[in-house]
Amino acid sequence: MTQETTALAHPTVVRVSTDGRSQRGDRVRSAARTAAGSVPVVRTGPTGITAATPLVMVTSGGRTAFYGDPSPSTVREAVTELEDGTVPTADADTVVEHDPETASIPVPEHGPLSVGRRDVLGPCGWIAPLEPADWSFVSTEPTADVTAGAELLGRGRGDAAADKPVADAWETASSTDGDPVVVCNANNASGLPTGDETLLSGAPMAVLDGIAAVAEYVDAEDAVVYVNESETALQADLREAIDAAADTLPVVPQLVAGPDEFRAGEPTAALEALEGADRIEPRLQPPSPAKHGLYGRPTVIHTPRTFAQVQRAIAEPDSVDADAADPGTRIVTVAGDVADRATVELGSSASLSAASEGVEMDGSFKMACVGGVLGGITRSLDVAPTAQSLRAAGLGTDGVVELFDTDRCAVETVGKRARFASMENSGRCVPGREGTKQLAELLREIYDGSFESDKIRELGRVMRQSSNCQIGAHAPRPVTTAIDEFEPEFRAHTDGHCPSGTCTEKL
């Protein structure tokens, strides 16, 4: 049986792309290794396309045959044929001709993997995630100034510079008295955006490389990767990746697990958790974390998606349009009423509607919630995935598009999200603590025949402008955007009628 090696070390290789926690993936990989004689079989990380997981890629030279979720017998036959010197194509989903030296997954012409672009996601599924030899590090040279000039914006709810130029936070941290520290915030208990997890599982070296590059830029000697405490398998992989890259990275991060609470993913709440606070709640700002962060030190806190964008901008500066309002790409998870989730990557000139091409819906499309559990409700995905376009459309920027079919009730959908906000907010500020409760109650009253649209909108305005935490500020968004799109449906409920036929009782 051939021992696993780097995915890029040999021109002929069998890749088994899996999240590493799937028994199905283990069986497929075992079948490949059993059939292999001289050909290496390498476990690679997830591609982000759940429907095709595990994905077996049989490569020889510049030709790769793809097998999505194959049976062990199909894998054994394909590997045996490869052993005989032929790339098997008869039962393959697709076959792609590509540069034999590519370090990024060759993209098929059709299917979920062809959706959008695979720039930052390119290594996911193609390289050995825990093998530094498969990665070209950029942090060994002080080149993060390339990113600073590109005006990249922070990505994701857990980023202290979300939708703002990351270089501003870097400059503040580096010019503030004290020893700066860099934090990678990968704590997300909502279960919706999987872009960060895909990167940490499929291309952890990209994230670690980006962390080290930023640390070098702000002259930080310490860095932390902050993850959910329940993600034990991911923690094990990250520890292995950190240990493997320790001799290469100029700054080696410490791995710390935090509470599986939605509020613990907010940037300053993450700092509280890292400091061991008994009560996890966001801090009052100003000062920003860049001035007064972890243990009072200047702190740069980004998500894995941001650090991966930084790494990509340094490695391929020509791939980032510095003149764009939102340079780089956006990684988007498509979820909701779909057969399987998919994580795709879209350029700034694309449309969110392209993301839906990576999944199959269970029914007919009715609406979408864009931007996470407290994102905005919309009937149309004809909007660019940039921060500016999403905000202008009243949508969120947390890299999630939930597709809902016609069986979904708009009132019930946003009512559950309002109740979620009332339970998950930290309780630190009045708008977050009391406003979310009032919002949930106003929605419950619809079922009693009272729909006070103006009162809901005014409450939402006050919460947005005066809440200390993101939960309080964003809780009204699903409700007010749903009213904009489905006000007749709200009014129908006051008469005891649910147009979708799904509401049987009060929320």
C-alpha positions, 0 to 999 in steps of 0.5 A: 500500500502506497503511503500518502505524500504531498499532492503536488509531488508526483504527476500521477496521483489520486486525490480524495477530497473530504472534510476528514470527519466523514466515514463515507470519505474514509471508506472511499479513501480506503478503497483507493489505497487498497487498489493502489500499488505504485500510485500515491493516494492523498487525502485533500481537504474539502472543496466546499461543494457538499454534493460532490463529497467525497470527491475523487480526482484521478490525475496523470500529467495534465489530465484529471478525471473527477468522481463525485461521491463514488462507490468504493468499487468505482474507486477501486476500478478507477485506481486500478486503471490508473495503475495500468497507465491510463486516466480512467474516463468511462464512469467519470463525472467529467475530465479536465485538461490542465497545466500539470504544474497547477497548484489550484484545482482544475475547474470543470466546464460544468457542475457546481465546481464551475460556479464563480471563481476559484481563486482563494478557494483554488487550493481547497481539495487539490493540495494536501492541507497539512503538508507545507511542501504543497504550499508556497509561503509569502509571509517569509518576506515582508510583503503585506504592504502589497495588500495594504495598497490594495484596500482590501475590506474585512470579510465576515461578521467576526472581523473587526474591520468587516466591510472596512479597509483592513489596512486602516486597522493595521496602521492603527495597531502598529502606531499604538503604544504596546505590543501588537497581537493578531487574532484569527476569529474563526468562532461561529456558532450560527452553523450557516457560513462555512467559508471559514471552515472550508478554508481552515480544513482545505487550505489552512496554510493559506490562513496561517500564511496570511496571519503571519504576513499581517503579524510581520506588517504590524510587527507582532510577535504573537498571534492566536487562532480562535475556534469553537470548542466543539470543533474538536476534529478541526482543532486537531487538524489545525494543531497539526498544520501549525506544528508542520508549518512552525519551522517556516512561519515567521510568527506561529499562532496559538490555537485557542477554543472558545464557547459555542455561543453566537455572541462569542463570535462578535470581534470584541466578545471574542476578545473577552472569551480569549481573556477568560471572562465569565460573561461573554459580551461585546465591549463598548467602542471606542476604543477599537480593538486596534487601539485596545484589544486583547489584554489591552494590547493593540489587536488586529482581528480578522476572519479566516476569509480575510486572512486568505484574501490577504495571502492571495493578494500578496501571492498574486497581486495582479489578481486584485483590482486595487481600483475596485470599491471592494477588491478581491472576491467574496466567498459565499455559502449557499444554504436553506431549502437545498439538497446540499450546501455549497461554498462558492467564490464570486468576483465583484462583477458577478451576481449573487444569483450565480451562487444558486447555480451551485445547488439544487433547491428542494422546491420553487424559489420564493425568497432568500436571506442574504448575510447570515441569520440576521441578514436581509430578506429579498426576492431577487439575487440580482445584486453584486456580492460587494459590500457596497451593493449588499448594504445598498440593497439592505442585505448582510455581508456575512457570506451566506445566501439562504434560499427558501422555497414557496412552502416558507412563510415570510412571517414565521421565518423572520419571527424565528430570527427575531426570537433568536436575537432576543435569546442570543444578545448579550444583554449589555445594552438596552436596545439589544436587550429590550429592543429584541424582545419588543421586536419579537413581541410585535411579530407575535401580535400579528397572529393576534390581528395587530400589525404595526408596521410603523412601530416596527420600523421605528423600533428597528431604526432606534436599534440600528443607531444605538445598539452596542452589539451587532445582534441588536443592530442587525436584528431588525434587518430580516423583519424590515426587509421582509415587510418591504417584500411581503407586506401583504403576507404580513397583513394576511396573517392578521386575518388568520390566514397564512398564504404559505399554509405553514403557520399553525400556531403563534411563534 
